[in-house]
Amino acid sequence: MSRRVVSIQIVLPLIILLTACDPGSDASDSGPRWEAAIDTVADTVIVRTVSGQVWESDRKLVSEVSIGVLDGDPEYQFGNVRAFDVDDAGRMFVYDAHVPVIRVYAPEGTWIRDIGREGEGPGEYKQPDSGLAILPDGRVAIRDPGNGRITFYSPGGEYEGFYRIAGSFNTSNAMIADTSGTLATPIVANLGTSVFEWKSGHARYYLDGTVDTVMTPDLGYEEAQISAEREGSMSVNSVPFSPGQVSAWSPFGYYIVGVNEDYSFDILRPEGVLRISKQYEPVPVDHGESAAERKAATDNFRQSYPGWKWNGPPIPAVKPAYSQYYP
């Protein structure tokens, strides 16, 4: 095993479409230094933060663009936004399931056009979910389980064909367009089995029309759950604030996985695993948060299972180290 300690002066520009850092603060002013110990074990590189951080503690986000009105032109009224993406020119693509419609906005927030419409014909969509992605060539892809397909449009909004998908799986998880133009969309490989036995993964749709499947790595962590069951129906939810496996598909074509019980996760690069970790101070779950989350979970189950009572372990006293990855 080899080890080295690095100290890096980092100045990171932050560009966020809808929010940006306060211009009154500059990361170079105080020169935050990040120090890490780097170990190599077999094919895994482990980067562990020793001290410092990239961001200053007084960083804040300020609004840059705001779109939406209560009254006014329908192009600026939103009812149920399920998907959102931004192209290289800064144009925003919003799928509003309430209409339903895909709307396109200029970087400053001005409505440009709508793409597609509700229906079952070419270029139409029946019941899209949260799968909206902009490919590297500027084409727009919308995942539409209602019609059992992923539909493509040109950067200008013209219909350009489709890929066939299973129409029985509707998900709030994103569809990812990687840097090569391959689309990766979440799947359950064994639909029809008990929800407790589901195996997740991604179907990858390549530019040449071929398709393959890659399964999400299973780290074997048993997450605390609450459940309800009756004849012909079953529901399972995580216990609020309980740790569990977190995974994401990177636009560079690999998984990022970890268990958020600790501040550690693995980037599963083809050339070898990169593990990121650091010490952290757990954030307590206060009594009000715990009570509110328990009530919300109970009310949610009782909508479909009247009289349901809590059947899982208690809500933890501390929150997980993190909740999501944003590759």
C-alpha positions in Angstrom: 0.0 0.0 0.0 1.4 3.4 -0.9 0.5 6.7 0.8 1.1 10.3 0.1 -0.3 13.6 1.5 -1.2 16.4 -0.9 -2.0 20.0 -0.2 -3.7 21.8 -3.0 -4.6 25.5 -3.4 -8.0 25.3 -5.2 -9.9 28.2 -6.8 -13.2 26.9 -8.2 -15.5 29.1 -10.3 -19.2 28.3 -9.6 -21.6 28.6 -12.4 -25.2 27.6 -11.6 -27.9 28.5 -14.1 -30.6 29.5 -11.6 -28.5 30.5 -8.7 -24.9 31.7 -8.3 -22.5 32.6 -5.6 -22.6 36.0 -4.0 -20.1 38.1 -6.1 -19.0 39.8 -2.9 -17.1 36.6 -1.8 -14.1 35.2 -3.7 -12.7 31.8 -2.9 -9.2 33.2 -3.7 -9.4 35.9 -1.0 -8.7 33.6 1.9 -7.2 30.8 -0.1 -8.9 27.7 1.4 -6.5 24.7 1.4 -7.6 21.2 1.1 -5.3 18.4 2.4 -5.9 14.8 1.8 -4.2 11.4 2.4 -4.1 9.2 -0.7 -3.8 5.5 -0.3 -3.7 2.8 -3.0 -5.0 -0.7 -2.1 -5.1 -3.1 -5.1 -7.1 -1.3 -7.8 -8.7 1.2 -5.4 -7.4 4.7 -4.8 -8.6 6.1 -1.5 -8.7 9.8 -1.1 -9.4 10.9 2.6 -9.8 14.5 3.5 -7.4 15.4 6.4 -8.3 19.0 6.8 -9.7 22.0 5.0 -12.4 22.2 2.3 -12.9 23.6 -1.1 -15.7 26.0 -0.2 -15.6 28.9 2.3 -18.0 28.6 5.1 -19.7 32.0 4.2 -20.7 31.0 0.7 -24.3 31.6 -0.2 -26.5 31.2 -3.3 -28.3 34.2 -4.8 -31.2 34.0 -7.3 -30.1 34.6 -10.9 -33.2 33.6 -12.9 -36.7 32.9 -11.8 -39.5 31.6 -14.0 -43.1 31.2 -13.0 -46.3 33.2 -12.3 -49.5 32.5 -10.5 -51.5 34.6 -13.1 -50.5 35.5 -16.6 -49.4 33.8 -19.8 -49.8 30.0 -19.6 -46.3 29.4 -20.8 -45.1 30.8 -17.5 -47.5 28.9 -15.2 -46.4 25.5 -13.8 -48.6 22.8 -12.3 -46.4 19.7 -11.9 -42.8 20.0 -13.0 -41.4 16.4 -13.3 -38.2 16.9 -15.3 -35.7 19.6 -16.1 -32.5 19.9 -18.0 -30.2 22.5 -19.5 -28.3 22.5 -22.8 -24.9 23.8 -23.6 -26.4 27.2 -24.7 -28.0 27.6 -21.3 -31.6 27.0 -22.6 -33.8 25.3 -20.0 -36.1 22.4 -20.9 -39.0 21.8 -18.5 -41.5 19.0 -18.6 -44.8 20.0 -16.9 -47.0 17.0 -16.4 -50.0 19.1 -15.6 -50.4 20.3 -19.2 -48.6 18.0 -20.3 -45.9 19.8 -22.3 -42.2 20.2 -22.7 -41.4 24.0 -22.6 -38.1 25.6 -23.7 -36.8 28.8 -22.1 -33.9 31.1 -23.0 -31.1 31.6 -20.4 -32.8 34.8 -19.2 -36.1 32.9 -18.6 -38.0 33.9 -21.8 -40.3 31.2 -23.2 -39.0 30.1 -26.7 -41.3 27.2 -27.8 -43.1 24.0 -26.8 -41.9 20.6 -27.9 -44.4 17.8 -28.7 -47.9 17.4 -27.4 -50.1 14.9 -25.6 -51.1 11.8 -27.7 -50.0 8.5 -29.1 -48.7 9.5 -32.5 -45.2 10.2 -33.7 -43.6 13.0 -31.6 -46.4 12.8 -29.1 -46.2 11.7 -25.5 -48.8 10.0 -23.3 -47.4 9.8 -19.8 -43.8 10.9 -19.5 -42.2 10.6 -16.1 -39.0 12.3 -14.8 -36.8 11.2 -17.7 -35.7 14.2 -19.7 -32.2 14.5 -21.1 -30.2 16.7 -23.5 -27.7 14.7 -25.6 -24.3 16.1 -26.5 -25.5 16.9 -30.0 -28.3 19.0 -28.7 -31.1 16.6 -29.3 -33.9 16.3 -26.6 -35.0 12.9 -25.3 -38.1 12.3 -23.2 -38.9 9.0 -21.5 -42.6 8.1 -22.0 -43.7 4.9 -20.2 -47.3 5.7 -21.3 -46.3 5.0 -24.9 -43.5 2.6 -24.1 -40.8 4.6 -25.7 -38.1 7.3 -25.5 -38.9 10.0 -28.0 -36.2 12.2 -29.6 -36.5 15.8 -30.9 -34.0 18.0 -32.7 -32.6 21.0 -30.9 -35.3 23.0 -32.7 -38.1 20.7 -31.5 -38.7 18.6 -34.6 -39.6 14.9 -34.1 -36.6 12.6 -34.8 -37.7 9.0 -33.9 -37.8 6.9 -30.8 -36.4 3.9 -28.8 -38.8 1.3 -27.5 -38.8 0.7 -23.7 -40.9 -1.3 -21.3 -44.1 0.6 -20.6 -44.9 -0.8 -17.2 -42.2 1.1 -15.2 -42.7 4.7 -14.2 -40.0 6.3 -12.1 -39.0 9.7 -10.6 -35.3 8.8 -11.2 -33.5 10.7 -13.9 -32.4 9.5 -17.4 -28.8 10.3 -18.0 -27.2 11.2 -21.4 -23.5 10.5 -21.1 -20.6 12.2 -22.9 -20.7 9.7 -25.8 -24.5 10.2 -26.4 -25.5 7.0 -24.8 -28.8 7.2 -22.8 -28.9 5.4 -19.5 -32.4 4.9 -18.0 -33.2 3.2 -14.7 -34.8 -0.3 -14.8 -36.0 -3.0 -12.4 -34.6 -6.2 -13.9 -37.1 -8.5 -12.2 -40.4 -6.7 -12.4 -43.2 -9.0 -11.3 -41.4 -10.3 -8.2 -41.9 -9.0 -4.7 -40.8 -5.4 -4.2 -38.4 -6.8 -1.5 -36.6 -8.8 -4.2 -36.3 -6.1 -6.9 -32.9 -5.7 -8.6 -32.1 -2.3 -10.0 -29.9 -1.3 -12.9 -29.8 0.8 -16.0 -30.6 0.1 -19.7 -28.1 1.8 -22.0 -29.3 2.9 -25.4 -26.4 3.5 -27.8 -26.3 5.8 -30.8 -26.2 2.7 -33.2 -29.4 1.4 -31.7 -28.0 -1.4 -29.6 -29.1 -1.8 -26.0 -27.5 -3.5 -23.0 -28.1 -3.6 -19.3 -25.8 -2.9 -16.3 -26.9 -3.8 -12.8 -26.5 -1.5 -9.8 -23.7 -2.8 -7.5 -25.3 -4.3 -4.4 -23.3 -3.4 -1.3 -25.4 -5.8 0.9 -26.5 -3.1 3.3 -29.9 -3.8 4.9 -31.8 -0.6 5.2 -34.4 0.0 7.9 -37.8 -0.1 6.4 -41.5 0.2 7.1 -44.0 -1.7 5.0 -47.7 -2.5 4.4 -49.3 -5.4 2.6 -52.7 -6.7 1.7 -54.0 -9.0 -1.0 -52.6 -7.8 -4.3 -50.8 -4.8 -2.9 -47.6 -4.1 -1.1 -45.7 -0.8 -0.2 -42.3 -0.3 1.3 -40.6 2.9 2.4 -37.4 3.7 4.2 -37.4 4.7 7.8 -36.9 8.5 7.7 -33.3 9.6 8.3 -32.1 5.9 8.2 -28.8 5.2 6.4 -28.8 3.1 3.3 -27.1 2.5 0.0 -26.9 5.5 -2.3 -26.1 5.1 -6.0 -26.0 7.3 -9.1 -25.1 6.8 -12.8 -22.3 9.2 -13.9 -22.5 11.0 -17.3 -19.0 9.5 -17.8 -20.5 6.0 -17.9 -20.0 4.4 -14.5 -21.7 4.0 -11.1 -21.0 6.0 -8.0 -22.1 4.0 -4.9 -21.8 4.1 -1.1 -23.6 3.6 2.2 -24.3 7.0 3.8 -23.8 5.7 7.3 -20.3 7.2 6.9 -19.0 9.9 4.7 -17.5 7.6 2.1 -18.4 6.5 -1.5 -16.8 4.8 -4.4 -16.5 6.1 -8.0 -16.4 2.9 -10.1 -14.2 4.1 -12.9 -13.1 1.6 -15.6 -9.5 2.2 -14.8 -10.0 1.6 -11.1 -12.1 2.5 -8.1 -11.7 6.0 -6.6 -12.9 6.1 -3.0 -13.7 9.5 -1.4 -14.0 9.7 2.4 -13.7 12.2 5.3 -14.5 12.5 8.9 -17.7 14.4 9.7 -19.8 15.5 12.6 -23.2 13.8 12.5 -26.2 16.1 12.5 -28.8 15.3 15.2 -32.4 14.7 14.3 -34.4 16.9 16.7 -37.6 15.8 18.3 -39.8 18.0 16.1 -38.2 16.6 12.9 -38.6 13.1 14.1 -42.2 13.5 15.1 -43.1 15.3 11.8 -41.5 12.6 9.6 -43.1 9.8 11.5 -46.5 11.4 11.2 -46.0 12.1 7.4 -45.0 8.4 6.8 -47.9 7.2 8.8 -50.4 9.4 7.0 -49.0 8.4 3.7 -49.5 4.7 4.4 -53.0 5.2 5.8 -54.1 6.7 2.6 -53.9 3.2 1.1 -53.9 1.0 4.2 -56.4 2.4 6.8 -55.4 1.7 10.3 -51.8 1.1 9.5 -49.4 1.3 12.5 -45.6 1.8 12.6 -43.9 -1.5 12.1 -40.3 -0.5 11.7 -37.4 0.5 14.0 -37.3 3.9 15.6 -36.2 6.9 13.6 -32.5 7.4 14.1 -31.1 10.0 16.5 -28.7 11.4 13.8 -29.0 12.0 10.1 -27.0 10.2 7.4 -23.7 11.7 6.2 -25.3 12.6 2.8 -28.4 11.8 0.8 -27.6 12.0 -2.9 -24.8 12.3 -5.5 -24.7 14.9 -8.2 -22.2 13.7 -10.7 
